[in-house]
Amino acid sequence: WCVFTGVFLLTSLANTFRVRRINLQEQFVMAYGGLRGAVAFSLVEMLEADTIPPRQVFVTTTLVVILFTVFIQGGTIKPLVDLLNIRKSHVGERKLNEEINDNVISTIMAGIEEISGDRGDYCIRRKLEQIDESYLKRIFLKAGSENNLTRRFEKLALTCKITLRTTCHVILVGPASVA
């Protein structure tokens, strides 16, 4: 029970500072998963045999509990996550801050290459992005669709008054959900 209490208290504290809160199902899985007896085994190993005569019984009992939690509880984590409908992370799914960071670094590196006169990967990448913006998007994309979507998102962001501490809780799936 201590693990469950600790997880629920600490996640409620952490949720005060998080944009995406850890819900009760995720907290339950965190508490259910636990440390698998690492702390208990460390503590039982610190017992001295001459001070506590049944030390070996404690060690054996702790190892049985650890094996149970690893194989029985550990084997049920995946079905439990599926049962509670907990969202799993997808490989390759990039977050907004990662995309912004990559764009900023790419722009800075292209600028450094221009200033130094060196022609590297970033210079070539920047030139390809310019060609994409100037020519390819005009040829292959429907005119105005990106601008309409951008304007709608900006209007939505301004009406929500997004700041660092408050969130709007808007999920954008596609153009139809913004309208």
C-alpha positions as CSV (number, residue, x, y, z in Angstrom):
1,W,0.0,0.0,0.0
2,C,2.9,2.3,0.6
3,V,3.9,2.1,-3.1
4,F,0.4,3.0,-4.2
5,T,0.1,5.8,-1.8
6,G,3.6,7.2,-2.7
7,V,2.8,7.0,-6.5
8,F,-0.6,8.7,-6.1
9,L,0.8,11.5,-3.9
10,L,3.9,12.1,-6.0
11,T,1.9,12.1,-9.3
12,S,-0.7,14.5,-7.9
13,L,2.2,16.8,-7.0
14,A,3.8,16.4,-10.4
15,N,0.4,17.0,-12.1
16,T,0.3,20.5,-10.8
17,F,3.3,21.3,-13.1
18,R,2.5,19.1,-16.1
19,V,0.6,20.1,-19.2
20,R,-0.5,16.5,-19.9
21,R,-1.6,15.1,-16.6
22,I,-1.0,11.6,-15.5
23,N,-4.4,10.0,-15.2
24,L,-5.6,7.5,-12.6
25,Q,-5.2,4.5,-14.9
26,E,-1.5,5.4,-15.6
27,Q,-0.9,6.0,-11.9
28,F,-2.3,2.5,-11.1
29,V,0.0,0.9,-13.7
30,M,3.0,2.8,-12.3
31,A,2.2,1.6,-8.7
32,Y,1.4,-1.9,-9.9
33,G,4.7,-2.1,-11.8
34,G,6.8,-0.8,-8.9
35,L,10.5,-1.5,-8.3
36,R,10.0,-5.3,-8.3
37,G,11.6,-5.8,-4.9
38,A,15.0,-4.0,-5.4
39,V,14.7,-2.0,-2.2
40,A,13.4,-5.0,-0.2
41,F,16.3,-7.1,-1.4
42,S,18.9,-4.4,-0.6
43,L,17.4,-4.1,2.9
44,V,17.3,-7.8,3.6
45,E,20.9,-8.2,2.5
46,M,22.0,-5.6,5.0
47,L,20.8,-7.8,7.9
48,E,23.6,-9.4,9.9
49,A,23.3,-13.2,10.6
50,D,24.6,-13.0,14.1
51,T,22.2,-10.1,15.0
52,I,19.1,-11.7,13.4
53,P,19.4,-15.5,13.4
54,P,16.5,-16.2,10.9
55,R,18.2,-13.9,8.3
56,Q,18.2,-16.7,5.7
57,V,14.4,-17.1,6.0
58,F,14.0,-13.3,5.3
59,V,16.3,-13.6,2.3
60,T,14.5,-16.6,0.9
61,T,11.0,-15.0,1.5
62,T,12.2,-11.7,-0.1
63,L,13.5,-13.6,-3.2
64,V,10.2,-15.5,-3.5
65,V,8.2,-12.2,-3.4
66,I,10.6,-10.7,-6.0
67,L,10.2,-13.7,-8.3
68,F,6.4,-13.5,-7.9
69,T,6.3,-9.8,-8.7
70,V,8.7,-10.2,-11.7
71,F,7.0,-13.1,-13.4
72,I,3.3,-12.9,-12.3
73,Q,2.8,-9.1,-11.9
74,G,5.3,-8.3,-14.7
75,G,3.6,-10.8,-17.1
76,T,0.2,-9.1,-16.5
77,I,1.4,-5.5,-17.2
78,K,0.7,-5.5,-20.9
79,P,-2.9,-7.0,-20.6
80,L,-3.5,-4.4,-17.8
81,V,-2.4,-1.5,-20.0
82,D,-4.6,-2.8,-22.8
83,L,-7.6,-3.3,-20.4
84,L,-7.3,0.3,-19.0
85,N,-7.0,1.7,-22.5
86,I,-3.8,3.6,-21.7
87,R,-2.3,5.5,-24.6
88,K,1.1,4.0,-25.7
89,S,3.8,6.1,-27.2
90,H,4.4,5.5,-30.9
91,V,7.9,5.2,-32.3
92,G,8.6,8.1,-34.7
93,E,5.9,10.4,-33.2
94,R,7.5,13.8,-32.8
95,K,6.5,16.3,-30.3
96,L,6.1,20.0,-31.1
97,N,9.1,21.1,-29.1
98,E,11.3,18.5,-31.0
99,E,10.2,20.0,-34.3
100,I,10.8,23.5,-33.2
101,N,14.2,22.6,-31.8
102,D,15.2,20.9,-35.0
103,N,14.1,23.8,-37.1
104,V,15.9,26.3,-34.9
105,I,19.1,24.3,-35.0
106,S,18.9,23.8,-38.7
107,T,18.4,27.5,-39.3
108,I,21.3,28.4,-37.0
109,M,23.6,25.9,-38.6
110,A,22.7,27.1,-42.1
111,G,23.5,30.7,-41.0
112,I,26.8,29.6,-39.5
113,E,27.7,27.8,-42.7
114,E,26.7,30.9,-44.8
115,I,28.9,33.2,-42.6
116,S,31.9,30.9,-42.5
117,G,31.6,30.2,-46.3
118,D,31.5,26.5,-45.6
119,R,29.0,24.5,-47.6
120,G,27.7,21.5,-45.6
121,D,24.6,19.5,-45.1
122,Y,22.6,22.3,-43.5
123,C,23.3,24.6,-46.4
124,I,22.1,22.0,-48.9
125,R,19.1,21.3,-46.7
126,R,18.2,25.0,-46.5
127,K,18.4,25.4,-50.3
128,L,16.1,22.4,-50.7
129,E,13.7,23.9,-48.2
130,Q,13.7,27.1,-50.2
131,I,13.1,25.3,-53.4
132,D,10.2,23.4,-51.7
133,E,8.6,26.6,-50.5
134,S,9.2,28.6,-53.7
135,Y,8.3,26.0,-56.4
136,L,7.2,22.5,-55.3
137,K,4.5,23.5,-52.8
138,R,3.0,25.8,-55.5
139,I,2.9,23.0,-58.0
140,F,1.8,20.1,-55.8
141,L,-0.4,21.7,-53.1
142,K,-3.9,23.1,-53.4
143,A,-3.7,26.9,-53.2
144,G,-4.9,28.5,-50.0
145,S,-5.6,25.3,-48.0
146,E,-2.5,25.6,-45.8
147,N,-3.1,29.3,-45.3
148,N,-6.8,28.7,-44.2
149,L,-5.7,26.0,-41.8
150,T,-3.0,28.2,-40.4
151,R,-5.3,31.1,-40.0
152,R,-7.9,29.0,-38.2
153,F,-5.3,27.6,-35.8
154,E,-3.9,31.0,-35.1
155,K,-7.4,32.3,-34.4
156,L,-8.1,29.3,-32.1
157,A,-4.7,29.8,-30.3
158,L,-5.5,33.5,-29.8
159,T,-9.0,32.8,-28.4
160,C,-7.6,30.3,-26.0
161,K,-4.9,32.7,-24.9
162,I,-2.3,29.9,-24.5
163,T,0.4,30.6,-21.9
164,L,3.0,28.4,-20.2
165,R,0.8,27.8,-17.1
166,T,-2.6,27.4,-18.7
167,T,-3.7,25.0,-21.4
168,C,-6.6,25.0,-23.8
169,H,-7.1,21.2,-24.1
170,V,-7.8,21.3,-27.8
171,I,-7.0,18.3,-29.9
172,L,-6.4,19.0,-33.6
173,V,-7.0,15.9,-35.7
174,G,-7.4,17.5,-39.1
175,P,-8.9,20.5,-40.9
176,A,-12.4,19.3,-40.3
177,S,-12.0,19.4,-36.5
178,V,-10.9,23.1,-36.5
179,A,-13.9,24.3,-38.5
